[in-house]
Every structure is written in structure tokens, then in C-alpha cells.
Amino acid sequence: MTRALIITITAIITLYVFLAGSVSAHPAWGIVVDRNNQIYFSDLETIWKIDAQGKLTVFRAGVSGRHIHELTMDEGGNLYGADYTYEPETQRYINAIWKMTPAGGFTYILAPTNSLPKGMSIWRDRDGNMYSVEQNNHLKRETLLLRRTPSGNVSVLAGSSYGHADGKGSQAKFSSIVGMAFGPDGSLYLADSSSVRKVTMDGTVTTLAGDLDVRSPNRNPVEGAIAWGSLMGLAVNAQGDMYVADYRNRRVLKVTSGGAISTVAQAEQSWTPTGVAVAGNGDLYILEFGFAPPSTNTPRVRKLPSDGRSIVLATVGENGNGSIGESSSGGGSERSVESKPSMPYVLLGVGVSVFALTLVIWRAHRRMSNQPH
């Protein structure tokens, strides 16, 4: 019975992983807003757009297995994203970097390749320099912030061995960087594990707020939370104040340029923030994912205007349909938009589990049949 029990447990774990972990293990945190208050966000595979009138449409259709975690936008309203795909048949990781105009025109900055050039990313300053993070969250040997010039020269702007230390260049240490954003001063702001940090263009690293996870009265309430960081997406407003999504603690934090910390939004039990964006008028937009019934694997966008109201702008359901909602208290009209179903992942998990459980029953029946009567 011991082997049968092991197989049963394996089946249950498999079902749990496919149902609860297929998206929650690495949700998207990409959300941006342009000057016309049009919002773009990723549900991991599909890029959605909410226009200024509140209409939700698919801006870039999803492809199964292709992940788009982050988004960024230039001053002209052009959207940038990075594709990350694993090919099981070749066991290769395929990367690509693309640009989409506001009208939907698509071009590759880096065509799909299994050999990503060092330092290539969607993050670039006004001089065309790109910034990327090189890290291994499993080995935890080093974390580097790289700068790549338009001519292709790559250097380490800051970072060294894995850890946490302020300083300049190699004197600084990072741990697990997730979110990145440029501030109005031209500096880079990073969500590094449970800290918010600033990196100036000469490589000086300063921690603006640390141990934010420890400060929470509800530590780690999200089951299956990612192992490589509490903080995810972040944004910086025109005053230099930072907003960061605290994934594990279901909240959005504000860190002022002076270091004052406050909670500006708290999500209800089945939701948790992953990304944030700030509009020019100061409105805050929050990308959230649902990881508990009835909103499992569901992304939504919430708006927090300066008057403090909470407005749900759009929700994308498990069946790939999008709906428009006026506020979190209900009452909004709804319109559906076709996307990509996520049910194949569920069906695959169920199939594997049924097979394992069938094997348990067959083995038990065979054992009973072989026993002497």
C-alpha cells in the first residue's frame, strides 16, 4: 500500500500544480498607461488594451506557451515587450523583443532567437542605452544590472555577488530583482526582493525602503507565492514617489521620495496585485490576478483616482473573455472579447491525475486477485 499511497499523492500534487500553479507561479506584471489614458496590460500570453472610453480589446493575441511578463512605453506611445517561450520538442528557450505602435503596427527589435544577446531588454533611456538584469534565482551566485550601448558595448552598471548592499558599481549587491522603472530624474528604480532601491546612472545604489515584507501584519497570505521576491511591478510618478505591488501581502505600497511608507490599496481575499502604472494626472492603475476561487488565474485592472475610489475597469476570465466593469461595487455594463482559452492546461492536469489514480486502482485490484483465497 505504500507505493499506492505514493502514486495517489503524486496524482493529487499533479492536479494541484496544473490547476493552481500553471499561472500563479509566474504571473505577468506588465501594465502601462499612455498620455491619452489608454491602458495596456499582459495576462501572461495576451496583451489587452483599454481605451479612453473604457472599451476592452485584444491588442496582441496570445500564443500558448509564450510569456510576456513586462511592458514599457516610450514618449511616443509605442509599446515594448519581450517574449519568453520554451520549446519542449527542442528543449530550447526562445527570446524576442518587439515594438507595437499605438495603431497596432508590429515590428521585432530582436527577432526570435535561442541566443539572446547580452544586455538586450525593453528598458532603454533617452540615449538608447538598454538596461537588463542578469541573475539566477536558483543558484543565487550573483545579480548584475547591465547597460548595453546602442553600439553593443555591454558593461556592469552595478551589482556583484548575491546579497544586499548599497554602494557604487561592484560594491553594491542585489538579490532577486523583479520590477524595474525609470523615474523622472532618469534613475532606475528596482523592486529587489522586499526592498525598493534606486540606481543612478553612475551606478550608485541606494535602498529607499527595505524589509517591506516584514512590515506587513499579514505575512505571506498568498498560497503558492513566488519564491524569488515579495515585491513585483513598480512605477514612479512625476514627484519621484514610488508605487510597488506587494504580491504576497495583497497590497500596493507607496514610498515617497523621502522614504515614508504607506499602503494605498489592499486587495480582497481572492486577488493580489502584480503590477502598477501611474498616469500623468496622478491616477493609479493596478494589475491584479486572482488565485483563489471564484477568480482563479484571472487578471483584472483596477483604477485608484485621487479621490480614493476603487474602480474595476476590466476583468479577463478563465475562459479568455474580457468584461468591462464600472466599479468594484458593480453596476457596470459588460462586453465580451474573445481571447485564448486556458482550459487545455486544466484538462491536461486532470488527464494526468486520472491516469495516475487509475493505475492505483489497477495495482490494488491486481494485488487482491493474486492473494490466496
C-alpha positions in Angstrom: 0.0 0.0 0.0 3.0 2.3 0.4 3.6 2.5 -3.3 -0.1 3.0 -4.0 -0.2 5.8 -1.5 2.8 7.5 -3.1 1.2 7.3 -6.5 -2.0 8.7 -5.1 -0.2 11.7 -3.5 1.7 12.3 -6.8 -1.6 12.4 -8.7 -3.0 14.9 -6.2 0.1 17.1 -6.4 0.0 17.0 -10.2 -3.6 18.1 -10.2 -2.9 20.9 -7.8 0.1 22.1 -9.8 -1.8 22.3 -13.1 -5.0 23.8 -11.6 -3.4 26.2 -9.2 0.1 26.8 -10.3 0.2 27.0 -14.1 -0.2 30.7 -14.0 0.2 31.7 -10.3 3.8 30.5 -10.3 4.8 33.4 -12.6 2.0 35.9 -13.2 2.6 38.9 -15.5 3.2 42.3 -14.0 3.3 44.4 -17.2 0.9 47.4 -17.2 1.4 50.8 -18.7 -0.8 53.9 -19.5 -0.2 56.4 -22.3 -0.8 60.2 -22.4 -4.3 59.6 -23.7 -5.2 57.4 -20.7 -5.2 54.2 -22.7 -4.1 51.2 -20.7 -2.1 48.2 -21.9 -1.6 45.1 -19.8 -0.5 41.5 -20.1 -2.3 38.4 -18.8 1.0 36.5 -19.4 0.2 35.5 -23.0 -2.2 38.1 -24.4 -1.8 41.9 -24.5 -5.0 43.8 -23.8 -5.9 47.4 -24.3 -8.5 49.6 -22.5 -9.1 52.8 -24.5 -10.0 56.2 -23.0 -13.7 55.3 -23.4 -13.3 52.1 -21.4 -13.5 49.6 -24.3 -11.5 46.4 -23.8 -9.9 44.8 -26.9 -7.1 42.4 -27.6 -4.0 44.4 -28.7 -1.8 41.4 -29.3 -3.3 37.9 -29.4 -1.9 35.3 -27.1 0.1 32.2 -28.1 0.1 29.2 -25.8 3.4 28.9 -24.0 4.6 32.4 -24.9 5.1 34.5 -21.8 5.2 38.3 -21.7 5.9 39.5 -18.2 6.8 43.1 -18.5 5.8 46.1 -20.7 7.2 49.5 -21.2 6.3 52.5 -23.3 8.3 55.4 -24.8 7.2 59.0 -25.1 5.6 58.5 -28.5 3.2 55.9 -27.1 5.0 52.9 -28.6 4.7 49.7 -26.6 7.6 47.4 -26.0 7.5 43.8 -24.7 9.7 40.7 -24.5 8.6 37.2 -25.5 9.9 34.3 -23.5 9.0 30.8 -24.8 10.1 27.3 -24.0 10.1 24.7 -26.8 9.6 21.2 -25.3 10.4 19.5 -28.6 13.8 21.2 -28.9 14.3 21.9 -25.2 15.3 25.5 -26.1 14.3 28.8 -24.7 13.3 31.4 -27.4 13.5 35.1 -26.7 12.3 38.1 -28.7 11.9 41.8 -28.2 9.2 43.7 -30.1 7.6 47.1 -30.6 4.0 48.0 -31.3 2.7 51.4 -32.4 -0.5 52.9 -31.0 -2.1 51.9 -34.3 -1.1 48.3 -33.8 1.9 48.1 -36.2 4.2 45.3 -35.1 8.0 45.0 -35.6 10.7 42.9 -34.0 13.6 44.8 -32.4 15.1 41.4 -31.8 13.7 38.5 -33.9 13.0 35.2 -32.0 16.3 33.6 -31.1 17.6 31.0 -28.7 20.8 33.1 -28.2 19.7 36.4 -26.5 22.5 39.0 -26.9 23.9 40.1 -23.6 22.2 43.2 -22.2 19.3 43.3 -24.6 16.0 44.3 -23.0 12.9 46.5 -23.3 14.3 49.1 -20.9 16.1 52.0 -22.5 17.0 55.5 -21.7 16.7 58.6 -23.9 20.2 58.0 -25.3 19.2 54.5 -26.4 21.1 52.6 -23.8 19.4 49.3 -22.7 19.3 48.0 -19.1 18.8 44.4 -18.1 19.2 42.2 -15.1 21.4 39.1 -15.1 20.6 36.7 -12.3 19.9 33.1 -11.4 17.3 32.9 -8.7 18.1 29.2 -8.1 21.9 29.3 -7.7 21.9 32.8 -6.2 25.5 33.5 -7.0 25.4 37.0 -8.4 22.9 39.6 -9.6 24.1 42.2 -12.1 22.5 45.3 -13.6 23.8 45.6 -17.1 24.0 48.5 -19.5 24.2 48.0 -23.3 25.1 50.9 -25.5 23.5 51.4 -29.0 26.8 50.2 -30.5 26.5 46.9 -28.5 29.1 47.5 -25.7 27.9 45.8 -22.5 29.1 46.8 -19.0 28.0 46.2 -15.4 26.4 49.3 -14.1 26.0 47.9 -10.6 26.0 44.6 -8.7 28.2 41.7 -7.8 27.6 38.7 -5.6 24.1 37.8 -4.4 23.1 39.7 -1.3 22.1 43.2 -0.2 24.5 46.1 0.0 24.4 49.8 -1.1 27.3 51.3 -2.8 28.7 52.2 -6.3 29.2 49.7 -9.1 30.6 46.4 -7.8 30.4 47.5 -4.2 26.6 47.1 -4.5 24.7 43.8 -4.1 21.3 42.8 -5.3 19.3 39.7 -4.5 16.2 39.0 -6.7 15.1 41.9 -8.9 11.6 41.7 -10.4 10.2 45.1 -11.2 12.1 48.0 -12.9 11.1 51.5 -13.8 12.6 54.8 -14.8 12.0 57.8 -12.6 11.6 61.5 -13.6 15.3 62.0 -12.6 16.5 59.4 -15.1 17.4 56.9 -12.4 16.3 53.3 -12.4 14.1 52.1 -9.5 14.0 48.4 -8.7 11.9 46.0 -6.7 14.6 43.9 -5.2 13.2 41.1 -3.0 11.5 43.0 -0.2 13.2 46.3 -0.9 12.8 49.3 -3.2 16.1 50.6 -4.5 17.4 53.4 -6.7 20.3 53.2 -9.2 21.7 56.4 -10.6 23.4 56.5 -14.0 26.8 56.4 -12.4 26.0 53.1 -10.8 25.3 54.3 -7.2 22.7 52.1 -5.5 20.6 53.3 -2.6 17.9 51.5 -0.6 14.9 53.7 -0.3 12.8 51.3 1.7 13.7 47.8 3.0 12.1 44.8 4.7 8.7 45.8 3.4 7.6 42.2 3.7 8.5 42.1 7.4 6.5 45.3 7.9 3.3 43.6 6.8 0.8 42.4 9.5 -0.2 39.6 7.2 3.0 37.9 6.0 2.7 35.5 3.1 -1.1 35.1 2.9 -1.0 34.1 -0.8 -0.6 30.3 -1.2 1.8 29.4 -3.9 3.5 32.8 -3.8 6.6 33.1 -6.0 9.8 32.2 -4.2 12.0 34.9 -5.7 10.5 38.1 -4.3 7.7 39.7 -2.4 7.6 42.9 -4.5 6.8 42.8 -8.2 5.9 45.7 -10.6 6.5 49.3 -9.6 6.0 52.8 -11.1 7.3 56.2 -10.3 5.3 59.4 -10.5 6.4 62.9 -11.6 7.2 63.8 -7.9 9.5 60.8 -7.5 7.1 58.8 -5.3 7.1 55.1 -6.0 4.2 52.7 -6.1 5.0 49.0 -5.8 2.9 45.8 -5.9 3.4 43.7 -2.8 2.3 40.3 -4.3 2.5 38.2 -1.2 0.6 40.6 1.0 -2.2 41.6 -1.4 -1.4 45.3 -1.3 0.1 48.3 -3.1 2.6 50.4 -1.2 3.6 54.0 -1.7 7.2 55.0 -0.9 7.7 58.7 -1.1 11.0 60.3 -2.2 11.7 61.0 1.5 11.2 57.3 2.4 7.7 57.5 4.0 5.8 54.2 3.5 2.1 53.8 3.3 -0.5 51.3 2.0 -2.6 52.9 -0.7 -4.6 49.8 -1.8 -5.5 46.4 -0.3 -7.0 43.7 -2.5 -9.7 41.4 -1.2 -9.0 37.7 -0.4 -9.1 36.2 -3.9 -7.0 38.9 -5.6 -3.4 40.1 -5.3 -1.6 43.0 -7.1 1.3 42.2 -9.5 1.8 45.4 -11.5 1.2 49.2 -11.2 1.2 52.2 -13.5 0.8 55.9 -12.9 -1.0 58.3 -15.3 0.1 61.9 -15.7 -2.8 63.2 -13.7 -1.8 61.0 -10.8 -4.3 58.2 -11.2 -3.0 54.8 -10.2 -3.7 51.7 -12.2 -3.3 48.2 -10.6 -2.9 44.9 -12.4 -4.2 42.1 -10.2 -4.5 38.3 -10.5 -7.0 36.0 -8.8 -5.5 32.9 -7.3 -8.4 31.6 -5.3 -12.0 30.6 -6.3 -14.1 32.1 -7.9 -11.4 34.1 -9.7 -8.6 31.6 -10.2 -6.0 32.6 -12.9 -8.0 35.8 -13.7 -6.4 39.2 -14.3 -8.2 42.4 -13.8 -7.3 46.1 -13.9 -8.3 48.4 -11.0 -8.1 52.2 -11.0 -7.5 54.4 -8.0 -8.2 58.1 -8.8 -7.0 60.8 -6.5 -10.4 60.9 -4.7 -9.7 57.4 -3.3 -12.4 55.4 -5.0 -11.7 51.9 -6.2 -12.9 51.2 -9.8 -12.6 47.9 -11.6 -12.0 48.8 -15.2 -11.8 45.3 -16.8 -11.6 41.6 -15.9 -10.3 38.7 -18.1 -11.9 35.4 -17.1 -10.6 31.9 -17.1 -12.3 31.3 -20.5 -10.3 34.1 -22.1 -13.3 36.5 -22.1 -12.9 40.1 -21.1 -15.6 42.2 -19.4 -15.9 45.9 -18.6 -17.0 47.0 -15.1 -17.6 50.5 -13.9 -16.7 50.0 -10.2 -15.9 47.4 -7.6 -19.4 47.9 -6.2 -21.0 46.6 -9.5 -23.5 48.2 -11.9 -21.3 48.4 -15.0 -22.3 47.2 -18.4 -20.3 44.2 -19.7 -19.0 43.4 -23.2 -17.0 40.2 -24.0 -13.9 40.0 -26.1 -12.5 36.7 -27.5 -9.0 35.7 -26.5 -7.3 32.4 -25.8 -8.8 29.7 -23.5 -6.7 28.4 -20.7 -8.7 25.1 -20.3 -6.1 22.9 -22.1 -3.8 23.3 -19.1 -6.6 22.2 -16.7 -7.6 19.3 -18.9 -4.0 18.1 -19.2 -3.7 18.2 -15.4 -6.9 16.3 -14.9 -5.9 13.7 -17.5 -2.6 13.0 -15.8 -4.3 12.7 -12.4 -7.0 10.4 -13.7 -4.3 8.2 -15.3 -2.3 8.0 -12.0 -5.4 7.2 -10.0 -6.5 4.6 -12.5 -3.0 3.0 -12.1 -3.5 2.9 -8.3 -6.9 1.1 -8.6 -5.5 -1.4 -11.2 -2.5 -2.2 -8.9 -4.7 -2.7 -5.9 -7.1 -4.9 -7.8 -4.3 -7.0 -9.2 -2.8 -7.4 -5.7 -6.1 -8.6 -4.3 -6.6 -11.0 -7.2 -3.1 -12.6 -6.5 -3.9 -13.2 -2.8 -4.7 -16.8 -1.9 -8.4 -17.5 -1.2 
